[in-house]
Amino acid sequence: MRKKLLQTVLIALPFFGFGQVIISEDFNGTAIPSTWTVQQLNANETWGIYTNTSGSVASVDYDESLGQQNEWLISPSFALGNANYYYLKFKAGLSYYWAVDPNDNYDVFAKISTDNGATWTQIWSETNLGTFSNYVMNSVMIDLNSYKNNPNVKIAFQYVGSDGAAFYIDDFSVEASTTVQLNYCGPLAFVDSFFGADGDEPITLVNFAGINNTSDSDLNVGNSHEFFLSQSANVTPGQSYDITLKGNTGGNYENSFAVFIDWNQNGILNDPGEVYPVTQTITASTGEDAIQAVHSIAVPATALTGSTRMRVKKIYGTLDDNPDLIDPCAGSDYGQAEDYNVTVALSPLAVNETDKKDASFKVYPNPTSDILNFDSKTKVKSVYVVDLSGRNVISSEVNQNKFNIDLSKLPAGTYIVTAQTESGLQSTKVIKK
């Protein structure tokens, strides 16, 4: 029996961010690219291209004769310079059943070399995925900053084991970025732990601060975690907003919701003040009826401006039954998760009040056509510039009292400049000429 399945589960989970691409490979050809190296131990099975109606991936399958495998796929050499940040990104799919539990028959690794392949350091394995669904393509992002200023870098994917199952790699890239890119946990898996079948019981409505998203109510179709990152809520620090939620409970069962919002934009969804267990539950709902749960979301006054992530999670039962409800990285037997964007922007009134009351934080000249200077009595950790639509147009790590930023490339208009200082947030309205 071929322990391989890559059909409709080859889902697209794009990373959001921007940067210069150093090297990339989508494995869309009919063979492993000639610039990549395959090191083969097993005579029967090693790296190749696997294609079906969902697309093509780099793949290694298990040897049905149960021979030992140690199969390597090695990238071309590339250089890492002195950019602010470097990231490795790829998608990985494999079998939880054969690699983790109940069987531990094979392991997969990502490794890096800075001496053109002479020695290797492990930077990732399947254990970093936690609990995952069989053969779903999980997005992975790895910080490569500790390997900066190396001219001969290679990345390798290694498959080790016997009587394992397939391993897939796709959408490989190494990127340089001027800003920190966040790698949120997920996708979450909702799988019946007894039968091993799909346990997705969908969220069908999320209505929150400008988001009004309805989605399919179909049960058990493999959509454990959906991403609607093009849809954004717009909120202001210190204000409260109602969120309205619906979902299919799969029968006469009680379901609960939790909401997670990364207010400090650090890639973690359950810092203090970021978890909202929804007090209302829903029971015996098709997801298309009038049954709903409503909860008030209070935005912290310290929420950083700019774009961030919101996750909505629904599970069978209650928080008392299942404490995993308030874990943003844990799936369950039955339920679903959905991710959205949230844009945090200060109101003009709040900015004007800040300008009047705090003379220890100076921003000048204002208006300006290019250089904007900062002078703060307390050290500024980071600075963000947001336009009036709430879009984050500049962000920078600073860690100085006095510094400047260049606004010359921005269109003329009004912007909200927010600095995260050691004593809290300081914001001001700036006119760009």
Phi and psi in degrees as a GROMACS rama.xvg file:
@    title "Ramachandran Plot"
@    xaxis  label "Phi"
@    yaxis  label "Psi"
@TYPE xy
-82.5485  117.355  ARG-2
-86.9907  67.8243  LYS-3
-143.168  131.453  LYS-4
-153.859  111.288  LEU-5
-141.333  85.6867  LEU-6
-118.931  -113.654  GLN-7
-69.6692  -9.07592  THR-8
-80.9023  -3.77237  VAL-9
-78.9083  81.7346  LEU-10
-94.6829  155.083  ILE-11
-92.1587  122.389  ALA-12
-127.109  79.0113  LEU-13
-70.1556  149.371  PRO-14
-83.7212  147.123  PHE-15
-112.776  132.161  PHE-16
157.606  -172.395  GLY-17
-149.504  157.024  PHE-18
170.418  173.935  GLY-19
-86.0221  128.399  GLN-20
-82.7773  120.738  VAL-21
-84.2369  -43.85  ILE-22
-154.211  145.297  ILE-23
-152.09  156.674  SER-24
-156.385  127.525  GLU-25
-103.908  -1.92162  ASP-26
54.0369  39.9648  PHE-27
-91.1356  1.91153  ASN-28
-82.383  -168.648  GLY-29
-96.9724  -7.35487  THR-30
-147.147  161.197  ALA-31
-56.695  131.897  ILE-32
-53.7777  143.676  PRO-33
-65.0581  -19.9386  SER-34
-79.7623  -11.9254  THR-35
-95.7484  155.322  TRP-36
-114.157  131.895  THR-37
-107.811  124.613  VAL-38
-107.192  116.667  GLN-39
-111.637  124.512  GLN-40
-98.5751  -44.8707  LEU-41
-83.2705  134.176  ASN-42
-73.1203  -19.6446  ALA-43
-100.534  -37.6683  ASN-44
-134.629  128.362  GLU-45
-151.927  -165.143  THR-46
-69.2478  138.603  TRP-47
-157.824  -166.904  GLY-48
-106.918  128.572  ILE-49
-111.03  128.622  TYR-50
-129.321  135.584  THR-51
-144.288  -163.639  ASN-52
-65.6483  -17.959  THR-53
-83.7179  -15.9341  SER-54
133.48  -164.85  GLY-55
-120.382  146.324  SER-56
-142.197  157.823  VAL-57
-75.4713  135.719  ALA-58
-145.033  145.842  SER-59
-131.714  130.799  VAL-60
-104.596  168.712  ASP-61
-81.0651  154.346  TYR-62
-83.2133  116.985  ASP-63
-65.8451  -18.657  GLU-64
-83.1566  1.69495  SER-65
67.0606  26.5689  LEU-66
-70.4407  155.002  GLY-67
-66.896  140.828  GLN-68
-124.96  138.46  GLN-69
-147.056  81.3918  ASN-70
-107.773  128.125  GLU-71
-114.945  139.429  TRP-72
-123.04  117.154  LEU-73
-119.379  131.583  ILE-74
-73.5613  163.541  SER-75
-63.1223  162.55  PRO-76
-73.4267  142.946  SER-77
-145.701  166.133  PHE-78
-108.51  139.709  ALA-79
-108.488  124.501  LEU-80
-95.5973  -132.032  GLY-81
-122.742  34.0317  ASN-82
-64.1132  166.178  ALA-83
-60.4732  -44.5056  ASN-84
-143.659  145.334  TYR-85
-127.553  139.874  TYR-86
-135.45  139.416  TYR-87
-97.1501  130.919  LEU-88
-129.075  139.16  LYS-89
-162.526  169.07  PHE-90
-114.234  137.658  LYS-91
-131.123  135.631  ALA-92
-134.152  138.426  GLY-93
-160.543  -177.952  LEU-94
-95.7542  117.731  SER-95
-65.1097  -36.0506  TYR-96
-63.0481  -39.93  TYR-97
-97.2654  -17.7598  TRP-98
-102.483  -23.257  ALA-99
-126.727  -67.4358  VAL-100
-149.53  129.321  ASP-101
-86.3081  -6.54563  PRO-102
-109.1  146.006  ASN-103
-125.135  64.7122  ASP-104
-94.6607  -15.4366  ASN-105
-151.586  157.02  TYR-106
-130.421  150.779  ASP-107
-129.625  146.656  VAL-108
-139.537  151.955  PHE-109
-111.396  135.546  ALA-110
-133.597  157.252  LYS-111
-126.872  144.525  ILE-112
-127.387  136.843  SER-113
-111.878  9.0213  THR-114
-124.826  39.7882  ASP-115
62.7524  29.5791  ASN-116
96.928  5.18049  GLY-117
-71.4113  -40.5952  ALA-118
-134.062  157.148  THR-119
-132.767  145.991  TRP-120
-123.087  129.057  THR-121
-71.4253  131.44  GLN-122
-122.612  -5.40385  ILE-123
-166.061  149.655  TRP-124
-147.886  174.585  SER-125
-62.5749  -21.3967  GLU-126
-64.9751  -23.7138  THR-127
-69.402  -15.2564  ASN-128
-81.2724  -13.8057  LEU-129
67.3153  -140.249  GLY-130
-84.4578  126.468  THR-131
-137.735  163.731  PHE-132
-85.0324  146.487  SER-133
-57.8974  123.424  ASN-134
66.5204  7.90477  TYR-135
-74.7042  136.167  VAL-136
-79.3976  108.545  MET-137
-91.9232  130.321  ASN-138
-75.792  132.731  SER-139
-125.39  136.898  VAL-140
-134.651  130.533  MET-141
-126.729  130.334  ILE-142
-72.4653  123.333  ASP-143
-108.049  17.2415  LEU-144
-60.4624  -30.7664  ASN-145
-72.6999  -3.6833  SER-146
-112.353  17.8512  TYR-147
-62.9992  158.308  LYS-148
61.2838  42.6702  ASN-149
-123.821  126.52  ASN-150
-85.5251  -14.1424  PRO-151
-131.001  73.0981  ASN-152
-101.55  140.589  VAL-153
-134.377  150.814  LYS-154
-115.579  137.552  ILE-155
-126.873  145.663  ALA-156
-113.298  126.912  PHE-157
-120.464  135.587  GLN-158
-116.286  122.616  TYR-159
-131.083  130.168  VAL-160
154.369  -174.325  GLY-161
-147.592  138.546  SER-162
58.4867  42.2846  ASP-163
-92.5678  -131.109  GLY-164
-159.814  -172.235  ALA-165
-72.8724  156.115  ALA-166
-135.738  130.658  PHE-167
-121.494  142.001  TYR-168
-129.909  139.004  ILE-169
-151.699  163.922  ASP-170
50.3652  55.1854  ASP-171
-81.0387  135.417  PHE-172
-158.469  154.545  SER-173
-122.149  128.902  VAL-174
-129.73  147.063  GLU-175
-102.07  142.247  ALA-176
-141.426  150.442  SER-177
-87.5961  -11.9621  THR-178
-129.201  159.779  THR-179
-68.33  130.839  VAL-180
-105.097  134.374  GLN-181
-97.5757  139.908  LEU-182
-116.804  94.28  ASN-183
-77.3966  148.305  TYR-184
-63.9558  155.668  CYS-185
123.095  177.851  GLY-186
-72.0126  149.502  PRO-187
-79.064  149.284  LEU-188
-111.048  132.323  ALA-189
-119.08  101.63  PHE-190
-134.709  132.715  VAL-191
-58.7645  113.652  ASP-192
-69.0926  -20.5136  SER-193
-87.296  -49.0654  PHE-194
-93.9452  -17.1351  PHE-195
75.9844  13.1798  GLY-196
-90.8024  163.945  ALA-197
-56.5944  134.226  ASP-198
-120.481  21.7287  GLY-199
-72.9829  122.008  ASP-200
-120.401  103.304  GLU-201
-73.8887  150.585  PRO-202
-74.8897  132.076  ILE-203
-115.094  -12.6817  THR-204
-148.716  130.834  LEU-205
-128.56  116.134  VAL-206
-123.559  113.078  ASN-207
-159.579  113.948  PHE-208
48.5929  43.4925  ALA-209
110.153  -20.3173  GLY-210
-84.2124  131.393  ILE-211
-142.85  78.9066  ASN-212
-109.429  119.929  ASN-213
-105.043  142.138  THR-214
-139.475  170.591  SER-215
-58.8415  147.418  ASP-216
-100.333  5.29117  SER-217
-64.6607  136.56  ASP-218
-89.8356  147.255  LEU-219
55.3165  48.045  ASN-220
-112.59  9.10283  VAL-221
91.5994  7.07519  GLY-222
-94.952  65.4574  ASN-223
-65.6625  -34.9753  SER-224
-143.433  116.133  HIS-225
-110.527  149.147  GLU-226
-120.086  118.708  PHE-227
-119.901  54.5347  PHE-228
-74.8911  -9.88254  LEU-229
-80.0835  -10.0899  SER-230
-100.027  129.524  GLN-231
-128.397  135.151  SER-232
-85.8822  151.218  ALA-233
-122.644  116.953  ASN-234
-133.103  164.31  VAL-235
-123.302  135.074  THR-236
-54.4633  139.296  PRO-237
86.3769  -5.59419  GLY-238
-102.351  163.663  GLN-239
-120.601  145.453  SER-240
-138.742  138.487  TYR-241
-79.7046  139.727  ASP-242
-114.097  132.449  ILE-243
-113.795  130.203  THR-244
-130.842  141.353  LEU-245
-131.585  162.598  LYS-246
-172.461  162.83  GLY-247
-89.0394  120.649  ASN-248
-89.2341  -2.81231  THR-249
69.6586  27.2219  GLY-250
127.889  -161.991  GLY-251
-82.9416  66.2398  ASN-252
-128.554  151.21  TYR-253
-88.2272  132.319  GLU-254
-122.895  150.641  ASN-255
-125.629  154.526  SER-256
-118.752  154.846  PHE-257
-141.021  148.389  ALA-258
-122.079  137.498  VAL-259
-128.184  131.454  PHE-260
-134.77  128.154  ILE-261
-83.7152  77.3675  ASP-262
-65.5457  -31.6737  TRP-263
-94.5141  5.42245  ASN-264
53.3495  47.823  GLN-265
-112.601  8.90763  ASN-266
83.8981  4.72628  GLY-267
-116.097  132.641  ILE-268
-101.524  2.17385  LEU-269
-131.965  34.9052  ASN-270
-66.7991  162.359  ASP-271
-53.2219  133.053  PRO-272
85.0499  3.7885  GLY-273
-110.082  -1.65904  GLU-274
-113.802  127.595  VAL-275
-125.432  91.4829  TYR-276
-67.445  123.872  PRO-277
-77.5442  122.18  VAL-278
-70.8951  -33.5475  THR-279
-79.7077  140.436  GLN-280
-112.487  169.764  THR-281
-123.775  148.493  ILE-282
-139.628  139.287  THR-283
53.8738  49.7444  ALA-284
-112.249  141.33  SER-285
-84.053  -10.4919  THR-286
86.739  -10.5791  GLY-287
-117.344  6.00351  GLU-288
-97.7517  -164.679  ASP-289
-89.5105  -0.262896  ALA-290
-72.5201  128.897  ILE-291
-151.761  163.537  GLN-292
-120.066  135.168  ALA-293
-123.482  137.217  VAL-294
-145.998  146.325  HIS-295
-90.9872  128.169  SER-296
-105.325  113.862  ILE-297
-91.3466  121.375  ALA-298
-82.5068  123.419  VAL-299
-60.4809  146.56  PRO-300
-63.6986  -22.1931  ALA-301
-93.221  5.20289  THR-302
-58.6772  132.18  ALA-303
-71.1513  142.813  LEU-304
-75.1298  157.668  THR-305
112.26  -168.674  GLY-306
-92.5948  141.215  SER-307
-148.156  -177.285  THR-308
-106.897  139.635  ARG-309
-121.933  135.36  MET-310
-119.852  131.218  ARG-311
-111.411  132.194  VAL-312
-130.572  136.165  LYS-313
-125.049  135.251  LYS-314
-134.362  160.013  ILE-315
-70.6119  134.023  TYR-316
94.1626  -159.782  GLY-317
-127.94  174.837  THR-318
-60.6747  -36.5707  LEU-319
-64.0829  -37.2738  ASP-320
-73.9213  -37.9838  ASP-321
-141.897  95.0824  ASN-322
-61.8427  -15.6936  PRO-323
-64.4853  -11.6448  ASP-324
-52.1954  -40.1789  LEU-325
-98.8721  18.5981  ILE-326
-103.957  111.187  ASP-327
-68.6961  -12.2063  PRO-328
-106.279  2.5872  CYS-329
-109.079  131.455  ALA-330
-83.6721  -159.371  GLY-331
-162.886  -175.766  SER-332
-68.037  -45.2314  ASP-333
-137.187  135.735  TYR-334
148.598  -159.166  GLY-335
-165.262  161.11  GLN-336
-130.396  148.13  ALA-337
-135.893  139.947  GLU-338
-112.761  142.064  ASP-339
-136.568  168.866  TYR-340
-97.3034  146.269  ASN-341
-128.532  129.363  VAL-342
-106.104  122.522  THR-343
-103.291  123.473  VAL-344
-139.752  140.353  ALA-345
-76.764  143.82  LEU-346
-74.214  150.582  SER-347
-54.9938  -35.8392  PRO-348
-63.3159  -44.8215  LEU-349
-62.0722  -37.7366  ALA-350
-67.5147  -43.5952  VAL-351
-60.16  -41.8723  ASN-352
-63.7699  -38.2654  GLU-353
-63.6916  -42.1755  THR-354
-58.4837  -39.5283  ASP-355
-74.6717  -32.9788  LYS-356
-97.3016  -8.72155  LYS-357
-129.937  102.688  ASP-358
-91.8869  -3.75001  ALA-359
-81.0583  -6.13897  SER-360
-123.804  111.205  PHE-361
-115.558  136.405  LYS-362
-129.382  123.652  VAL-363
-157.02  159.598  TYR-364
-74.4793  154.952  PRO-365
-143.663  107.965  ASN-366
-70.3874  164.93  PRO-367
-143.271  154.366  THR-368
-104.086  -15.9997  SER-369
-150.388  -81.5446  ASP-370
-81.6317  130.944  ILE-371
-115.929  120.967  LEU-372
-95.0945  147.213  ASN-373
-124.164  138.001  PHE-374
-140.849  109.254  ASP-375
-125.669  139.941  SER-376
-71.2522  -24.7639  LYS-377
-112.126  152.188  THR-378
-63.1569  135.569  LYS-379
-92.1607  121.671  VAL-380
-79.8489  -42.2999  LYS-381
-156.019  160.683  SER-382
-135.893  142.589  VAL-383
-130.719  139.681  TYR-384
-118.773  125.378  VAL-385
-125.507  135.204  VAL-386
-80.3511  176.877  ASP-387
-72.2648  -10.613  LEU-388
-84.4727  -5.8444  SER-389
93.7334  2.90069  GLY-390
-79.5795  131.642  ARG-391
-78.9083  112.878  ASN-392
-102.169  -22.9233  VAL-393
-143.893  136.735  ILE-394
-145.207  142.125  SER-395
-153.938  139.048  SER-396
-81.2487  134.833  GLU-397
-122.234  -65.3454  VAL-398
58.0985  45.6372  ASN-399
-142.599  161.672  GLN-400
-88.0194  -37.9072  ASN-401
-123.898  130.402  LYS-402
-166.512  179.66  PHE-403
-144.355  159.543  ASN-404
-128.861  154.724  ILE-405
-101.163  117.131  ASP-406
-101.295  8.73815  LEU-407
-61.6658  -27.646  SER-408
-85.9323  -5.01275  LYS-409
-84.2722  145.8  LEU-410
-63.2148  154.493  PRO-411
-61.3529  141.774  ALA-412
157.079  -169.111  GLY-413
-103.265  135.907  THR-414
-133.094  152.112  TYR-415
-102.421  120.452  ILE-416
-106.033  122.27  VAL-417
-121.93  130.033  THR-418
-114.02  132.185  ALA-419
-91.3149  104.519  GLN-420
-101.176  172.802  THR-421
-65.0431  -18.9128  GLU-422
-104.546  2.18539  SER-423
131.823  -167.261  GLY-424
-84.8155  139.555  LEU-425
-129.27  128.852  GLN-426
-132.585  151.524  SER-427
-151.471  153.762  THR-428
-90.4983  129.177  LYS-429
-122.691  136.092  VAL-430
-97.79  121.939  ILE-431
-97.4956  119.305  LYS-432
